């Protein structure tokens, strides 16, 4: 099964409204996967869309507690994919760190993320507004989302998900909220109405996720993260308020901040009319801009010292898996 559904592979009917995005969008990959140039663009009825600015946060008119999620990194994947918030039309790309393609660290016994990771469209964690819970500035990104359990999706897949709760992660002295959701297509979704329902169906899962967020930076030689509110998970009611606050921040910044590039979305102009080919990235002539990473290094596991958390990850004890 191909990881992406291309325009040529799709024969579904299309509709005028963006509320039909989930059923009818197609993806336009550009470049070769696992390279600096690789991008995945979103297309609906021959119109390029921004998954951040054009995809509605709330599907239809039902709104709460169901939202759209854009998958960036499926569970167990190691390529650190992300929506390019500062690029034209916000395609999906692989993150670059220190001149290298970035991979999700394997924190033993996990491979990559132990959940499906992505973002909520039309949200913005405004760094100019102090978070009311942590009293620290936000990280300036869309809200991050962790989909618990369920089938493994593809990168750039759009899902309808039910909001359950959230966790505040303090990353380099900035607040980075993680919203926990369940896919509406998950057979267990009806049994999950709030974050407190998760433990009985998935014993130990939430504690595992909290530990993962605490320690994954150790693999990069950095200090561990701190969890806001002493790691207390916030319930659905609080999280829905958080989402709405970030949605309002997105609305406000979208109107006044050119850096978000919201105004350049061409959702209502067909590609052939605005020459989209002229703005899609081409292969870089400088092949040394992003150095290749040893695939074996990306596959290594990182083990915690026996007396963690006082010690950093045992980088010398990394093991290929």
C-alpha positions as CSV (number, residue, x, y, z in Angstrom):
1,X,0.0,0.0,0.0
2,X,1.5,3.4,-1.0
3,X,2.1,5.8,1.9
4,X,0.4,8.7,0.1
5,X,-2.7,8.9,-2.1
6,X,-1.7,11.0,-5.1
7,X,-4.0,12.9,-7.5
8,X,-3.8,10.2,-10.1
9,X,-4.8,7.5,-7.6
10,X,-7.9,9.3,-6.4
11,X,-11.2,8.8,-8.1
12,X,-13.5,10.1,-5.3
13,X,-16.1,12.8,-6.1
14,X,-15.3,16.3,-4.9
15,X,-17.5,18.9,-3.3
16,X,-17.4,22.7,-2.9
17,X,-17.2,23.0,0.8
18,X,-14.1,22.6,2.9
19,X,-16.0,20.6,5.4
20,X,-15.6,17.7,3.0
21,X,-11.8,18.0,3.2
22,X,-11.3,14.7,5.0
23,X,-13.1,12.6,2.5
24,X,-11.9,14.3,-0.7
25,X,-8.5,15.9,-0.3
26,X,-5.5,14.5,-2.3
27,X,-1.8,14.9,-1.7
28,X,0.8,16.3,-4.1
29,X,4.3,15.0,-3.1
30,X,7.2,16.9,-4.5
31,X,10.8,15.5,-4.4
32,X,12.2,12.3,-2.9
33,X,11.2,11.2,0.7
34,X,14.0,11.5,3.3
35,X,15.6,14.4,1.5
36,X,15.8,18.1,2.4
37,X,13.6,19.0,-0.7
38,X,10.7,16.7,0.0
39,X,7.4,18.3,0.4
40,X,3.8,17.1,0.5
41,X,1.1,19.7,-0.6
42,X,-2.6,19.4,0.1
43,X,-5.1,19.6,-2.8
44,X,-8.9,19.8,-2.9
45,X,-10.7,19.9,-6.2
46,X,-7.6,21.1,-8.1
47,X,-7.0,23.8,-5.5
48,X,-3.9,23.9,-3.3
49,X,-4.7,24.4,0.4
50,X,-2.8,25.2,3.5
51,X,-3.5,22.5,6.1
52,X,-2.8,25.0,8.8
53,X,-5.0,28.0,7.6
54,X,-7.6,26.5,5.2
55,X,-8.5,23.2,6.9
56,X,-11.2,24.0,9.5
57,X,-10.4,23.3,13.1
58,X,-14.0,22.1,13.8
59,X,-15.6,19.7,11.2
60,X,-19.1,20.8,10.2
61,X,-21.3,22.7,12.7
62,X,-21.0,20.1,15.5
63,X,-17.8,21.7,16.9
64,X,-16.9,20.4,20.3
65,X,-15.5,18.0,21.3
66,X,-14.6,16.8,17.8
67,X,-11.7,18.5,15.8
68,X,-9.6,17.9,12.8
69,X,-6.1,16.5,13.2
70,X,-3.3,16.6,10.6
71,X,-1.0,13.6,11.1
72,X,2.7,14.6,10.9
73,X,4.5,11.5,12.4
74,X,2.7,8.2,12.7
75,X,3.4,5.9,15.6
76,X,6.7,4.1,15.3
77,X,8.0,6.3,12.4
78,X,11.4,7.9,12.9
79,X,11.4,10.6,10.2
80,X,10.4,13.8,12.1
81,X,7.9,15.3,9.7
82,X,6.1,18.6,10.4
83,X,3.9,21.2,8.8
84,X,6.2,23.9,7.5
85,X,4.6,26.9,9.2
86,X,6.8,29.5,7.6
87,X,6.6,28.1,4.0
88,X,4.2,28.9,1.2
89,X,1.0,26.9,1.7
90,X,2.5,25.1,4.7
91,X,3.4,21.7,3.2
92,X,4.5,18.7,5.2
93,X,8.3,18.4,5.2
94,X,11.0,16.6,7.3
95,X,12.5,18.8,10.0
96,X,16.1,19.8,9.9
97,X,18.3,20.3,13.0
98,X,21.9,21.3,12.9
99,X,22.1,20.9,9.2
100,X,20.8,17.3,9.2
101,X,17.4,15.7,8.6
102,X,15.8,15.2,12.0
103,X,14.6,11.8,13.2
104,X,12.5,11.0,16.3
105,X,14.7,9.3,18.9
106,X,14.1,5.8,19.9
107,X,13.8,5.8,23.7
108,X,13.9,2.2,24.8
109,X,11.6,0.2,24.6
110,X,9.9,2.5,22.1
111,X,10.6,3.1,18.4
112,X,9.8,6.7,17.5
113,X,6.6,8.2,19.0
114,X,4.5,5.8,21.1
115,X,1.4,7.6,19.6
116,X,0.3,9.2,16.4
117,X,1.6,12.8,16.4
118,X,0.3,15.8,14.6
119,X,-1.2,19.3,14.8
120,X,-4.5,21.0,15.1
121,X,-5.3,23.4,12.2
122,X,-6.3,27.0,12.8
123,X,-4.6,27.1,16.2
124,X,-1.6,29.1,17.4
125,X,0.2,29.1,20.8
126,X,0.9,32.8,21.0
127,X,4.3,33.5,22.6
128,X,3.2,37.0,23.5
129,X,0.6,35.6,25.8
130,X,1.6,34.0,29.1
131,X,0.1,30.6,29.6
132,X,-2.4,30.8,32.5
133,X,-1.3,27.4,34.0
134,X,2.4,27.5,33.5
135,X,3.0,31.3,33.6
136,X,5.5,30.8,30.8
137,X,5.3,32.0,27.2
138,X,4.0,29.6,24.5
139,X,6.2,28.1,21.8
140,X,4.7,29.9,18.8
141,X,3.5,26.8,17.1
142,X,0.1,25.2,16.3
143,X,-1.3,23.0,19.1
144,X,0.4,19.6,19.0
145,X,-1.9,16.5,19.2
146,X,-1.3,12.9,20.3
147,X,-3.8,10.3,19.0
148,X,-4.0,7.4,21.4
149,X,-4.1,3.9,20.0
150,X,-6.0,3.1,16.9
151,X,-4.8,2.3,13.4
152,X,-1.4,3.6,12.2
153,X,-2.2,6.5,9.7
154,X,0.0,7.9,7.0
155,X,1.9,11.2,7.2
156,X,-0.3,14.1,6.1
157,X,-3.5,12.2,6.8
158,X,-6.4,14.3,8.1
159,X,-8.5,12.7,10.9
160,X,-11.6,13.6,12.8
161,X,-10.8,13.0,16.4
162,X,-12.4,13.4,19.8
163,X,-10.7,15.6,22.4
164,X,-10.0,13.8,25.7
165,X,-7.4,15.9,27.6
166,X,-4.0,17.6,27.5
167,X,-0.6,17.8,29.1
168,X,1.6,20.9,29.4
169,X,5.3,20.2,28.5
170,X,7.9,22.8,29.3
171,X,10.4,22.8,26.5
172,X,13.4,25.1,26.9
173,X,11.3,27.4,29.2
174,X,8.4,27.6,26.8
175,X,4.9,26.0,27.1
176,X,4.2,23.3,24.5
177,X,0.8,21.8,25.0
178,X,0.0,18.3,23.9
179,X,-3.6,17.5,23.3
180,X,-4.7,13.9,23.7
181,X,-7.4,12.6,21.3
182,X,-8.9,9.4,20.0
183,X,-9.8,8.8,16.4
184,X,-13.6,8.6,15.8
185,X,-13.0,5.5,13.8
186,X,-11.4,3.7,16.7
187,X,-13.7,1.0,17.9
188,X,-13.1,2.1,21.5
189,X,-13.9,5.8,20.8
190,X,-17.4,5.5,22.3
191,X,-15.9,4.3,25.6
192,X,-13.6,7.3,25.9
193,X,-15.3,10.6,26.9
194,X,-12.6,12.2,29.0
195,X,-8.9,11.7,29.9
196,X,-10.0,9.8,33.0
197,X,-11.4,7.0,30.9
198,X,-8.1,6.1,29.3
199,X,-6.4,4.2,32.1
200,X,-9.1,1.4,32.3
201,X,-8.8,0.7,28.6
202,X,-5.1,1.3,28.2
203,X,-3.4,0.7,31.5
204,X,-0.1,2.5,31.9
205,X,-0.3,4.2,28.5
206,X,-0.6,7.8,29.8
207,X,2.2,7.3,32.3
208,X,4.4,6.0,29.5
209,X,3.6,9.0,27.3
210,X,4.4,11.4,30.2
211,X,7.7,9.7,30.7
212,X,8.5,9.8,27.0
213,X,7.9,13.6,26.9
214,X,10.1,14.1,29.9
215,X,13.2,12.2,28.6
216,X,13.3,12.3,24.8
217,X,15.5,15.3,24.7
218,X,18.2,13.4,26.6
219,X,19.0,11.5,23.3
220,X,20.1,14.9,21.9
221,X,22.4,15.6,24.8
222,X,20.0,18.1,26.3
223,X,18.3,18.3,29.7
224,X,15.0,16.6,30.3
225,X,11.8,18.5,29.9
226,X,9.6,19.5,32.8
227,X,5.9,18.7,32.8
228,X,3.6,21.6,33.7
229,X,1.4,21.3,36.8
230,X,3.6,18.5,38.0
231,X,2.5,16.3,35.2
232,X,-1.2,16.5,36.0
233,X,-3.3,15.7,33.0
234,X,-6.0,18.3,32.2
235,X,-9.5,17.1,31.5
236,X,-11.7,17.6,28.4
237,X,-13.4,20.7,29.6
238,X,-10.1,22.5,30.3
239,X,-8.6,21.3,27.0
240,X,-11.6,22.5,24.9
241,X,-11.1,25.9,26.5
242,X,-7.4,25.7,25.6
243,X,-8.2,24.8,22.0
244,X,-10.6,27.7,21.7
245,X,-8.1,30.1,23.2
246,X,-5.5,29.0,20.7
247,X,-8.1,29.2,17.9
248,X,-8.8,32.8,18.8
249,X,-5.1,33.5,18.9
250,X,-4.7,32.1,15.4
251,X,-7.6,34.4,14.2
252,X,-6.0,37.4,15.8
253,X,-2.4,36.8,14.5
254,X,-3.6,35.7,11.1
255,X,-5.0,39.2,10.6
256,X,-2.0,41.2,11.7
257,X,1.2,39.1,11.5
258,X,2.6,38.7,8.0
259,X,5.2,36.2,9.2
260,X,2.5,33.5,9.5
261,X,1.9,33.9,5.8
262,X,-1.8,33.1,6.2
263,X,-2.8,35.7,3.6
264,X,-0.9,33.9,0.8
265,X,-3.1,30.8,0.9
266,X,-4.6,30.3,-2.6
267,X,-7.5,28.0,-1.6
268,X,-9.8,29.6,-4.1
269,X,-7.5,29.8,-7.1
270,X,-6.8,26.8,-9.3
271,X,-3.1,25.9,-9.7
272,X,-3.1,26.5,-13.4
273,X,-4.3,30.1,-12.8
274,X,-1.7,31.2,-10.3
275,X,1.3,29.2,-11.6
276,X,1.8,27.1,-8.5
277,X,4.6,25.3,-10.2
278,X,6.7,28.4,-9.8
279,X,6.4,28.3,-6.0
280,X,6.8,24.6,-5.4
281,X,10.4,23.7,-4.3
282,X,12.9,22.3,-6.7
283,X,15.9,20.1,-6.1
284,X,18.7,22.1,-4.5
285,X,21.8,22.5,-6.6
286,X,23.8,22.5,-3.4
287,X,23.7,18.9,-2.3
288,X,25.8,19.7,0.8
289,X,23.1,22.0,2.4
290,X,21.7,19.1,4.4
291,X,24.2,16.3,5.1
292,X,23.0,12.8,4.9
293,X,22.6,10.9,8.2
294,X,23.7,7.4,8.7
295,X,20.5,5.3,8.6
296,X,21.9,3.0,11.3
297,X,22.3,6.0,13.6
298,X,18.6,6.9,13.2
299,X,17.7,3.3,14.1
300,X,19.5,3.2,17.4
301,X,17.8,3.0,20.7
302,X,18.7,5.2,23.7
303,X,18.8,3.7,27.1
304,X,18.3,5.6,30.4
305,X,20.8,5.2,33.2
306,X,19.7,3.0,36.1
307,X,19.5,6.0,38.4
308,X,17.5,8.2,36.0
309,X,16.4,11.0,36.2
310,X,19.6,12.2,37.8
311,X,21.7,11.0,34.8
312,X,21.5,11.7,31.1
313,X,20.8,9.1,28.5
314,X,23.5,6.5,28.0
315,X,24.5,7.5,24.5
316,X,27.5,5.1,24.6
317,X,25.1,2.3,25.2
318,X,23.0,2.9,22.1
319,X,22.0,-0.3,20.3
320,X,20.8,-1.0,16.8
321,X,17.3,-2.5,16.8
